[in-house]
């Protein structure tokens, strides 16, 4: 039996099997290509999602960067499984030499790579799953000189990766796939985007998303860091790099419950508040996982939606964090858990308790009881409607989703909404009528709110809470009366009166 009868890798079955590596999304596979681009010093990465010219039901994905490009020898190595000039490196994102071929064929049956290190001198090679399975090729084609592909960028160096025969994308609808990639890649590479790197999809810039809600981006902004970042110096000893010491940084943020709790469930889902409690895990500057890590025995609860955590580490600690070659999940070792769990679990429980206390406070004063609102709305038709709404036709009222409430053959009454939020204005409350709804906003920053209203609204005694409802009904009545003034001069007088009245109350309470 000849020694080479049984190669270590059976190429045909290996190619078929490795397509099922388990990339959790198309974005995770494309992230491998962006990793390579940024490691090659690219400042710009353009992703193009287009319909195939020959088969309109299939999508072609093209990823273009302006990095340093590759020589022919490095190009061939880049498409080899395990081939890498940075194998076992701990200085950047790449390490295993699997990202380009593995990520590509997990989504497509063919990948072509074009690269150049000086303008006009392009080299190309490819990997085709069908050619390998048919036994027509067992080795990677040698790179050859070629003309520029369609829409070739005019940079002095760079790389283009093209996926064709795409059969495993998250969606075969371009708009759906583009929208999903924009959100996912904006979160995964947010730190690079904040630092000035640029990623575009079909010529539209990807906006970063900060899951901690601190930095400006696609997300809402308003969270605050909870305490200073925690830093842990961790020593490792590995055969490939010897002894080293690296830093793990942990940050917590606390979302503004008082300001955002009035959002609807749909809004909370849309902006990533509801059901998104957890830890963003950052390796070498980009997110590789998001989950409920380092929490010890603490279970995830709805209250935990109102805080976030981020754990950042360098590739030196890959073994301790259990990083796999696809760089999209961690499996922390007991040693790593022993370092992080005690503090992370403790702070998580602290934040959970803070949310519970804050929620109990805002829940008691966030809005009047449904019974009070219904009672006021049921009798509002007896009052003169605001001038801005008095000329609305009967048919318009019935057809509008925000129409006035109907009473006694069409006589209308306002609907009411009461909110509270911190504000810089001097008035204890502000009010506005829009589409048949009177919204009254109580100013949390006013002394009367904190010293009086919050206390009685959240009191355990039903009699005391009834006093709060009576006080609130008086405020709504004042706002309701103010809405009926016709001329701007009268409204200006009422606005000034409200401010002076609010200042007087604040003065008496101080």
Secondary structure, 3 states (H helix, E strand, C coil): CCHHHCCCCCHHHHHHHHCCCCCCCHHHHHHHHHHHHHHCCCCEEEEEEEECCCCCCCEEEEEEECCCCCCHHHHHHHCCCCCCCCCCCCCCCCCCCCHHHHHHHCCEEEEEEEEECCCCCEEEEEEEHHHHHCCCCCCCCCCEEECCCCCCCCCCCEEEEEEEEECCCCCCCHHHHHHHHHHHHHHHCHHHHHCCCEEEECCEECCCCCCCCCCCCCCCCCCEECCCCEEEEEEEEECCCEEEEEEEEEEEEECCHHHHCCCCHHHHHHCCCCCCCCEEEEECCEEEEEECCCCCCCCCCHHHHHEEEEEEECHHHHHHHCCCCCCCCCCCCHHHHHHHHHHHHHHHHHHHHHHHHHHHHHHHHCCCCHHHHHHHHHHHHHCCCCHHHHCCCHHHHHHCCCCCEEECCCEEECEEEEEEECCCCCCCEEEEEECCEEEEEEECCCHHHHHHHHHHHCCCCHHHHHHHHHHHHHHHHHHHHHCCCCCHHHHHHHHHHHHHHHHHHHHHHC
